[in-house]
Structure formats: C-alpha cells, structure tokens
C-alpha cells in the first residue's frame, strides 16, 4: 500500500492515519469539519490535499449512521481500489450499502477493537491499535485484493486480524463493549446526586467500574442506535440477574434462617459466575488469562516517583505486567499496585525494600 484516503479524522481515523503515515504511506485526509482535518494534518497524520487519482485504500471512519452514505459517495467517485470502514457495528452498514446498489466486491467491513474515553484528533496516537484485535468481516463477494489491502492496513497498524461474520460481530460487541458502556454509565449515574460525603469515599473499585462512563454520549448514541437489538438482548439477561440478586439481598434481611440461607446462596451464585466470566477475559496481547501477584508500594505525589519505581524494578530484572494506582483520600500520597509474575514478586519486594520503598502487605 502506497496511498490511502482517510475519511473522518476523529480518534480512530486520525490514529490509523498516523500509523500509516509513520510507516511511509502517503495519507490524504478528508472530514466534513475542515478544522478536524487540519488538526490531524498538523499532528503528522497526512495531508489535506485531495489525491490526484484513485488511492490504494479508502478508510471510512465516520459514525455508523453515516458509513453507508460516505462509502457509497466515495465508491461512485472511484476514489480508491479498495474501501473499508472502521465502525463499531457491521451488519447494518452492509445492508444499507446493498440497498444503495453499490458494487460490494471492493468493500470490506472492519472494526478495530480499541479506543479511548476521549474523542477527536487530539486524542489520537499512532500506537492505538498495537496488539489489539482488528475484526474483518469479508463475504463471498469480497475481492481478494481488497481483503489483502485490509490485512496490510491491520499489519501496518500493528493490530491482530480476526475474521468474523458481520452479525456475529455485532452480537459479540454488544456483549463485550456496548453493554459494559451502558452499565458503567448507570453505575456512575448513581453518583450524580449522591451525598458529597459518600462521593469522597470513592476508591479504585468505583474508578475502575466507571472509567468508560466518561465517554462522549453523542458518540455512544450513534453506536447504540446502530446496534440496539443485540444490546437489549444482553441487558435483558443482566436484568434477570439483577432482579434475582435484589431478591437475594432482601432475603438476607429476613429473620427467617432458611430465607437468609437462600439469599446468601443467591448472592454467592452471581459472584461465582462473575469469577468464571472474568477468568475468560484474555490477558495481555490476547493471550490466555494470566495470574499475577501484586506488590503494593506506598508512594508520594512528588514528581518522578513512578519513574523511579519502574527504574528500580528494571534494575532488579523484573518486568511489570500491569499497574494500578489508588490515591489516598485527602492526602498527597497513594498506593501503587505492581502486578508481576508470581516468581518475580519476592525478588521485586526485596529489591524495592532495599532501595527504601515502603511496601504494604
């Protein structure tokens, strides 16, 4: 691939453009908002100049409701040899394209499973997709050259290709992406009118659960409008669990021993099923889930403290697999939780103590 046109310079489009431009592809940028395209160009994602002729690949990175129209316009203009979109819903846009009567052999639907709570070109990074799944939904109509162009794009973005049926993809993202967004927002909504004293008690648990609730509502309205049925199906199952759990908790308030026992059993059931489901979430780079041991270190808010911990861990020859920071309420200090391989935990603990760090058991 030598040339590409990215239509839509938000987070995903600009990130893809940055990755392509960084690997020698000439990238042209187009957006209905010239300011966004200008910003993306200033970041090094490509040029606002229109291509002189057909490019190798057109990447449509617009909201799901506008994907089919943007693709049809580009295809009828002969903009590229191959066309793909990166919308988070796949079945709907393809059916819209079929209704518009365009040649679908030059098109493939795709979806990079990566993103941020922030949107727009200023949130974009060239490494956004590295190690992340990138779903491709080819059909029997898809031209081999177009599939190869899509695979080349995925490789240039350092992502991992995953081939799926379009409707199966939509059911999958309803489960692993769209429903979690709604549930996170529902939990965060409980905080909107909560007493300030209660809110001040927020710890890492509530931060983890509500992190994605900071996402742009307008973007999520577009996504959920394109995939309402599968999301509603998943939420219906959650609603059954929720109703049963409410009943179990009410039973725990009973003076009847048998009812309390049944209530405890009901709560334990949902917690254990949660353990089982969490255990199926892939680990780093899509690998099998790994069990890490946590080394907890007390840390001040002084500049450079995190860098010093990482440097000390590196000097000890220990790779930090993951990290969490829990800030102490009302204090300029916190707790850094370093996740490492079990065999490395005693080595890291000893090395950090030797360097003067205070560890919490």
ChimeraX attribute file (.defattr): number of C-alpha atoms within 10 A of each C-alpha:
attribute: neighborCount
match mode: 1-to-1
recipient: residues
	/A:1	16
	/A:2	13
	/A:3	18
	/A:4	28
	/A:5	27
	/A:6	26
	/A:7	25
	/A:8	24
	/A:9	32
	/A:10	23
	/A:11	21
	/A:12	30
	/A:13	27
	/A:14	32
	/A:15	26
	/A:16	30
	/A:17	32
	/A:18	25
	/A:19	25
	/A:20	25
	/A:21	22
	/A:22	17
	/A:23	12
	/A:24	12
	/A:25	17
	/A:26	19
	/A:27	29
	/A:28	23
	/A:29	27
	/A:30	21
	/A:31	19
	/A:32	11
	/A:33	10
	/A:34	13
	/A:35	11
	/A:36	20
	/A:37	26
	/A:38	19
	/A:39	18
	/A:40	29
	/A:41	22
	/A:42	12
	/A:43	15
	/A:44	16
	/A:45	31
	/A:46	25
	/A:47	20
	/A:48	19
	/A:49	11
	/A:50	11
	/A:51	17
	/A:52	7
	/A:53	9
	/A:54	16
	/A:55	21
	/A:56	17
	/A:57	25
	/A:58	26
	/A:59	24
	/A:60	27
	/A:61	27
	/A:62	23
	/A:63	23
	/A:64	23
	/A:65	17
	/A:66	14
	/A:67	24
	/A:68	24
	/A:69	15
	/A:70	17
	/A:71	25
	/A:72	19
	/A:73	12
	/A:74	16
	/A:75	20
	/A:76	11
	/A:77	10
	/A:78	13
	/A:79	21
	/A:80	21
	/A:81	17
	/A:82	26
	/A:83	28
	/A:84	24
	/A:85	30
	/A:86	25
	/A:87	22
	/A:88	27
	/A:89	28
	/A:90	27
	/A:91	19
	/A:92	18
	/A:93	22
	/A:94	19
	/A:95	11
	/A:96	16
	/A:97	18
	/A:98	13
	/A:99	10
	/A:100	12
	/A:101	9
	/A:102	17
	/A:103	14
	/A:104	17
	/A:105	18
	/A:106	20
	/A:107	28
	/A:108	24
	/A:109	26
	/A:110	28
	/A:111	22
	/A:112	24
	/A:113	17
	/A:114	15
	/A:115	14
	/A:116	14
	/A:117	11
	/A:118	14
	/A:119	15
	/A:120	17
	/A:121	23
	/A:122	16
	/A:123	16
	/A:124	25
	/A:125	18
	/A:126	20
	/A:127	15
	/A:128	23
	/A:129	24
	/A:130	18
	/A:131	16
	/A:132	21
	/A:133	20
	/A:134	25
	/A:135	24
	/A:136	26
	/A:137	22
	/A:138	21
	/A:139	16
	/A:140	7
	/A:141	12
	/A:142	18
	/A:143	16
	/A:144	13
	/A:145	13
	/A:146	21
	/A:147	23
	/A:148	13
	/A:149	20
	/A:150	27
	/A:151	18
	/A:152	14
	/A:153	21
	/A:154	26
	/A:155	16
	/A:156	20
	/A:157	26
	/A:158	19
	/A:159	23
	/A:160	19
	/A:161	21
	/A:162	16
	/A:163	13
	/A:164	16
	/A:165	15
	/A:166	22
	/A:167	15
	/A:168	14
	/A:169	21
	/A:170	23
	/A:171	19
	/A:172	16
	/A:173	18
	/A:174	25
	/A:175	17
	/A:176	13
	/A:177	13
	/A:178	24
	/A:179	20
	/A:180	20
	/A:181	19
	/A:182	17
	/A:183	17
	/A:184	18
	/A:185	19
	/A:186	13
	/A:187	14
	/A:188	18
	/A:189	13
	/A:190	9
	/A:191	13
	/A:192	10
	/A:193	8
	/A:194	10
	/A:195	9
	/A:196	10
	/A:197	8
	/A:198	9
	/A:199	13
	/A:200	10
	/A:201	10
	/A:202	14
	/A:203	13
	/A:204	13
	/A:205	9
	/A:206	14
	/A:207	13
	/A:208	11
	/A:209	16
	/A:210	20
	/A:211	14
	/A:212	19
	/A:213	20
	/A:214	14
	/A:215	16
	/A:216	13
	/A:217	11
	/A:218	9
	/A:219	12
	/A:220	15
	/A:221	11
	/A:222	15
	/A:223	18
	/A:224	20
	/A:225	12
	/A:226	20
	/A:227	22
	/A:228	13
	/A:229	14
	/A:230	20
	/A:231	22
	/A:232	16
	/A:233	15
	/A:234	18
	/A:235	19
	/A:236	12
	/A:237	10
	/A:238	14
	/A:239	12
	/A:240	11
	/A:241	15
	/A:242	13
	/A:243	10
	/A:244	16
	/A:245	20
	/A:246	15
	/A:247	15
	/A:248	21
	/A:249	16
	/A:250	13
	/A:251	20
	/A:252	21
	/A:253	11
	/A:254	13
	/A:255	9
	/A:256	10
	/A:257	11
	/A:258	12
	/A:259	16
	/A:260	18
	/A:261	14
	/A:262	16
	/A:263	23
	/A:264	16
	/A:265	14
	/A:266	20
	/A:267	18
	/A:268	14
	/A:269	13
	/A:270	15
	/A:271	13
	/A:272	11
	/A:273	11
	/A:274	11
	/A:275	11
	/A:276	11
	/A:277	10
	/A:278	11
	/A:279	14
	/A:280	10
	/A:281	14
	/A:282	12
	/A:283	12
	/A:284	13
	/A:285	12
	/A:286	12
	/A:287	9
	/A:288	12
	/A:289	13
	/A:290	13
	/A:291	12
	/A:292	17
	/A:293	17
	/A:294	20
	/A:295	22
	/A:296	19
	/A:297	21
	/A:298	17
	/A:299	21
	/A:300	17
	/A:301	12
	/A:302	9
	/A:303	8
	/A:304	9
	/A:305	12
	/A:306	15
	/A:307	10
	/A:308	11
	/A:309	18
	/A:310	15
	/A:311	13
	/A:312	17
	/A:313	19
	/A:314	13
	/A:315	12
	/A:316	16
	/A:317	13
	/A:318	19
	/A:319	16
	/A:320	19
	/A:321	13
	/A:322	12
	/A:323	13
	/A:324	14
	/A:325	16
	/A:326	16
	/A:327	19
	/A:328	17
	/A:329	12
	/A:330	7
	/A:331	9
	/A:332	11
	/A:333	15
	/A:334	16
	/A:335	18
	/A:336	22
	/A:337	19
	/A:338	23
	/A:339	20
	/A:340	21
	/A:341	16
	/A:342	13
	/A:343	11
	/A:344	18
	/A:345	19
	/A:346	14
	/A:347	14
	/A:348	23
	/A:349	20
	/A:350	13
	/A:351	18
	/A:352	19
	/A:353	12
	/A:354	10
	/A:355	10
	/A:356	8
	/A:357	16
	/A:358	15
	/A:359	17
	/A:360	12
	/A:361	7
